[in-house]
Amino acid sequence: MLASRQHEGSGGEIAESRWVDVDGGQLHVRAAGAGPLVILLHGWTLDWRIWVPQLALLNVRLVMPDRRGFGLSTAPPMLSAERYDIDRIANFFGERQFALIGLSQGAAVALDYARTGSDRLRAVSLIGAPLHAVVPEPGDTPEIDRSAYANLVRDGRIDDMMALWRRHPLTRVTPDAQAMVNDILNAYDGRDQHVVQEPLHFAAKDIAALAMPILAIAGAQDSIWRRQVADYVGTNAPKGHCEIIPDAGHLANVDAAAAVNGLLQNFLNTYHLKEV
C-alpha cells in the first residue's frame, strides 16, 4: 500500500505509464522512445523521474521502472529479488536482449543481474556505483549510515531523516537540477526503511567474470570511494571502461546530462545498437 505522501509527479506527457507484474505486486514503469531496449534503474530515495535528462538519448526504447519499494510500485522492497524483476520487465516489452543503466543503488542491482551471466544482457553502464567489500570505504564510518536513517523512519520521523539526507553530499546537485531532485525527494515515503535488508555483496571474482561491455561513470565531485569503485570496475572488468565527469557530483546524469548522455549514446551505439 502506498503511503499518503507518495505521489505521481509529472511526466505523463513525456513517457507512457505501464504496470509490470512481479513477485509480490507490480512495478510502475515509464517508457519512451523507439529502438533496442534499455532499462534504467534509479538509486535510493529516487524514482523513475531521475532519468528525465536521459530522454534525449536517440534510437533506443528507454524503460524506467520505479524499483520495488519506491515511487508508485506496489511490489515490496527486496534487493535480492530485483534481478528477477529485470527479466520480467524485458519480457513485458517483448525483448530478448537489452542494455542496463544503473544509478547508485540501482547500479548495484544492475551488477547483481550482470553477474548471473545472462546472455540477454548486451551492455551495462554504472553511474556512482557502490561496491562493498571489493573496494573498501575509506575512513572508519560508512558513507551512508543506513541504520540511523532507518531508525528515524521507523520512529515516525521521516521528515528528520530526509532533512539529514538532503544535506548529505550524495544528494547535492547543480542549481539547474535542484528543482527536479527536490520533487523526487519530496515524494519518497520511506517504505524500504521498514524492511531489514543487507546491501548486495560482491566479490572481486564477480567483476573479473563480467563478460559484457561495462561503462563505469562517476562525477569528479562524487565521493572518493565512488570514484575508486568506477576506476576498479573499469580496470578489472574484462571489457570495462571508466569515465570521470568534470563538474558533476554523485547524480552525474543530472548534473552533467549532456556529457553523460554523450558517453551513453556512444556506448549504446557501439555495443547495443549496431548489431541489433
HUCORRA-V160514 format. One line per field, one symbol per residue. burial: 1 if it has 16 or more other ideal C-beta (glycine too) atoms within 10 Angstrom, else 0. A space follows every 10 residues. Layout:
burial: ???
This chain:
burial: 0000010010 1000100101 0100011111 1110011111 1111111111 1111101001 1111111111 1111111110 0110110011 0100101111 1111111111 1111100001 1111111111 1101101000 0011000011 0110000100 1100100001 1111001001 1001001111 1110000001 0100011001 0111111110 1110111111 1111011001 1111100111 1111111011 1011101100 111000
